[in-house]
Amino acid sequence: MKYKIAEMILNRYKELIEFWRSCEGLWVSDDDSYENLKIYFKRNPKSNFIVLHENKIIGTVKCSHDGRRGYIHHLGVKEEFRKQGIARELVEKCIECLRAQGINKFRVFVLDSNREALEFWEHMGFEEQIYDYRTFQKNVTT
Ligand SMILES: CC(C)(COP(=O)(O)OP(=O)(O)OC[C@H]1O[C@@H](n2cnc3c(N)ncnc32)[C@H](O)[C@@H]1OP(=O)(O)O)[C@@H](O)C(=O)NCCC(=O)NCCS
């Protein structure tokens, strides 16, 4: 099966959102608006990838860092293309990209209910961290 990995671009926004919505277990929210993604790409250029097969998106990953840790988001592979090493290639690409920027700790957020992804990340050598804290958030748009 032939595929190519390319940089994620805003021109494909509609297709990206549709792809993310089609990937069960992938968390899509208002954080993924066109405007937010534009800011995200500006802050984290060249570290977000799509996988193309016959010019259609069959996989994605985004990664960013805050100077201390790298964060891997929106990892997804279309169902019929799974178990062929695509996600591993994407994760390795993210790690390589952020390591070149001095980052060597990586964090992933996985929904409790997403058993497959929990097992996937463990298989990929990520260790589950159980913390005794909660996170708080404030929305200041209004
Ligand atoms: C999780 C997901 C991205 C894996 O994609 P994939 O392309 O099938 O994964 P790969 O083929 O690259 O697998 C890489 C390795 O993980 C293993 N693996 C894949 N899925 C696995 C699973 N559900 N449980 C355990 N191991 C798994 C593979 O066997 C492979 O092992 P190896 O490299 O040692 O031989 C894909 O199932 C998916 O898109 N799920 C829905 C979206 C989602 O939940 N994303 C994660 C959000 S946190």
PDBQT file of the ligand as one rigid body, heavy atoms in Angstrom, charges set to zero:
ROOT
HETATM    1  C1  LIG A 201      -4.283   3.916  17.904  1.00  0.00    +0.000 C 
HETATM    2  C2  LIG A 201      -4.061   3.977  16.392  1.00  0.00    +0.000 C 
HETATM    3  C3  LIG A 201      -3.599   5.387  16.010  1.00  0.00    +0.000 C 
HETATM    4  C4  LIG A 201      -2.988   2.949  15.980  1.00  0.00    +0.000 C 
HETATM    5  O1  LIG A 201      -2.718   3.086  14.591  1.00  0.00    +0.000 OA
HETATM    6  P1  LIG A 201      -2.003   1.944  13.713  1.00  0.00    +0.000 P 
HETATM    7  O2  LIG A 201      -1.540   2.570  12.449  1.00  0.00    +0.000 OA
HETATM    8  O3  LIG A 201      -2.906   0.772  13.605  1.00  0.00    +0.000 OA
HETATM    9  O4  LIG A 201      -0.761   1.545  14.615  1.00  0.00    +0.000 OA
HETATM   10  P2  LIG A 201       0.591   0.849  14.084  1.00  0.00    +0.000 P 
HETATM   11  O5  LIG A 201       0.240  -0.154  13.030  1.00  0.00    +0.000 OA
HETATM   12  O6  LIG A 201       1.588   1.881  13.703  1.00  0.00    +0.000 OA
HETATM   13  O7  LIG A 201       1.062   0.099  15.368  1.00  0.00    +0.000 OA
HETATM   14  C5  LIG A 201       2.313   0.365  16.008  1.00  0.00    +0.000 C 
HETATM   15  C6  LIG A 201       2.532  -0.723  17.021  1.00  0.00    +0.000 C 
HETATM   16  O8  LIG A 201       1.470  -0.709  17.991  1.00  0.00    +0.000 OA
HETATM   17  C7  LIG A 201       0.764  -1.956  17.980  1.00  0.00    +0.000 C 
HETATM   18  N1  LIG A 201      -0.660  -1.655  18.128  1.00  0.00    +0.000 N 
HETATM   19  C8  LIG A 201      -1.475  -1.073  17.229  1.00  0.00    +0.000 A 
HETATM   20  N2  LIG A 201      -2.720  -0.953  17.747  1.00  0.00    +0.000 NA
HETATM   21  C9  LIG A 201      -2.648  -1.487  18.985  1.00  0.00    +0.000 A 
HETATM   22  C10 LIG A 201      -3.605  -1.675  20.026  1.00  0.00    +0.000 A 
HETATM   23  N3  LIG A 201      -4.875  -1.281  19.883  1.00  0.00    +0.000 N 
HETATM   24  N4  LIG A 201      -3.193  -2.250  21.180  1.00  0.00    +0.000 NA
HETATM   25  C11 LIG A 201      -1.909  -2.644  21.345  1.00  0.00    +0.000 A 
HETATM   26  N5  LIG A 201      -0.952  -2.492  20.399  1.00  0.00    +0.000 NA
HETATM   27  C12 LIG A 201      -1.333  -1.926  19.234  1.00  0.00    +0.000 A 
HETATM   28  C13 LIG A 201       1.072  -2.594  16.640  1.00  0.00    +0.000 C 
HETATM   29  O9  LIG A 201       0.968  -3.994  16.696  1.00  0.00    +0.000 OA
HETATM   30  C14 LIG A 201       2.489  -2.107  16.387  1.00  0.00    +0.000 C 
HETATM   31  O10 LIG A 201       3.402  -2.911  17.095  1.00  0.00    +0.000 OA
HETATM   32  P3  LIG A 201       4.914  -3.145  16.561  1.00  0.00    +0.000 P 
HETATM   33  O11 LIG A 201       5.362  -1.875  15.896  1.00  0.00    +0.000 OA
HETATM   34  O12 LIG A 201       5.669  -3.456  17.811  1.00  0.00    +0.000 OA
HETATM   35  O13 LIG A 201       4.815  -4.268  15.583  1.00  0.00    +0.000 OA
HETATM   36  C15 LIG A 201      -5.367   3.620  15.610  1.00  0.00    +0.000 C 
HETATM   37  O14 LIG A 201      -5.913   2.430  16.154  1.00  0.00    +0.000 OA
HETATM   38  C16 LIG A 201      -6.442   4.710  15.657  1.00  0.00    +0.000 C 
HETATM   39  O15 LIG A 201      -6.463   5.606  14.810  1.00  0.00    +0.000 OA
HETATM   40  N6  LIG A 201      -7.361   4.649  16.646  1.00  0.00    +0.000 N 
HETATM   41  C17 LIG A 201      -8.487   5.603  16.714  1.00  0.00    +0.000 C 
HETATM   42  C18 LIG A 201      -8.031   6.989  17.118  1.00  0.00    +0.000 C 
HETATM   43  C19 LIG A 201      -7.379   6.979  18.490  1.00  0.00    +0.000 C 
HETATM   44  O16 LIG A 201      -7.870   6.395  19.435  1.00  0.00    +0.000 OA
HETATM   45  N7  LIG A 201      -6.237   7.688  18.569  1.00  0.00    +0.000 N 
HETATM   46  C20 LIG A 201      -5.467   7.786  19.788  1.00  0.00    +0.000 C 
HETATM   47  C21 LIG A 201      -5.960   8.920  20.606  1.00  0.00    +0.000 C 
HETATM   48  S1  LIG A 201      -5.016   9.060  22.114  1.00  0.00    +0.000 SA
ENDROOT
TORSDOF 0
